[in-house]
Amino acid sequence: MHMSAREDHHMQPAPFTDEGLVINTRLLAIEREQREEKVEQHKYNENQLRFNKWLTVFTGLLFATSIIADCLMIVQLRVAKVSADAAYSAVQEGKRSADAAESSLVLNGEAINENKKALEQTMNQNREALKSTIAQGQKALDTNIALSWIDQRPWVSIGRFQLSAEVEEGKDIQIKLWYENSGKTPALNLTSQSVVLLWEGEPPFTDFQPPTNVKSTLTLLPGSKYDFFSPGPWIPPAVSVVGYKAKKQALYIHALLRYTDMLRQSHTTRVCAYHMLDRPLGEFTYCAAGNSSE
């Protein structure tokens, strides 16, 4: 391990000195310090006497100043009492003014409350009038939308009928129908139910129950037509054929069409038509009742 130059210096041995010479030098230094202390003590005593003299003078002046200050304090107290009396009078006058102002504020507050009530009543009346105006406007808008949609919605009907063959005992027949969409938007999810019957007079319209097992539906575009046989091959009862041949009964078809529009609103069309013996197979007449479109 390396050592610094300072550490090397302290480790060197001190040079040779005379012990008697060192002691004499120390004694001389002590005597010199004692002489200097005596001189300093003498100066301190003189300064202390001078300080005490001036302290006595200052105390006398301070006593005189205290007497003068007491006199001035008495004068100031008298002046302060006069000022306090004047301030008290001003406070009383201010209190009377404050009471008058408070009474005025109470009256003004009552007037403000009355004005507030009148304003609230007017605002409520205006609010009710605005609600009524908005409701009337909304009703008119809804009516216009409904009327516009009536013009745009799909309208499905059966525009044509065709009997497959004249009614004969023991022979099945079919009636071909043509759907028509006379509206301006597509008819969606179109389904149909129909029944054929021989009847004397006009029969009550068939109570069709909603189908429970719909395998497929039809979309009918605006202006388009679609033909199908409904309800399928049907063999008329022998008794009814006799009445039909005697022209006492007619061949009736009842049909119920269900569909939705683009707004997902449901619609129905009821159709009742009949065919008489010896008329063309495509000639059907609509019943007096039982035809409607919703």
Buried (B, 14 or more C-beta within 10 A) or exposed (E): EEEEEEEEEEEEEEEEEEEEEEEEEEEEEEEEEEEEEEEEEEEEEEEEEEEEEEEEEEEEEEEEEEEEEEEEEEEEEEEEEEEEEEEEEEEEEEEEEEEEEEEEEEEEEEEEEEEEEEEEEEEEEEEEEEEEEEEEEEEEEEEEEEEEBEEBBBBBBBEEBBBBEBBEBEEEBBBBBBBBBEBEBBBBBBBBBBBBBBBEEBBEBBEBEEEEEEEEBBBBEBEEEBEBEBBEEBEBEEEBBEBBBEEEBBBBBBBBBBBBBEEEEEBEBBBBBBBEBEEEBEEBEEBEEBBEEE
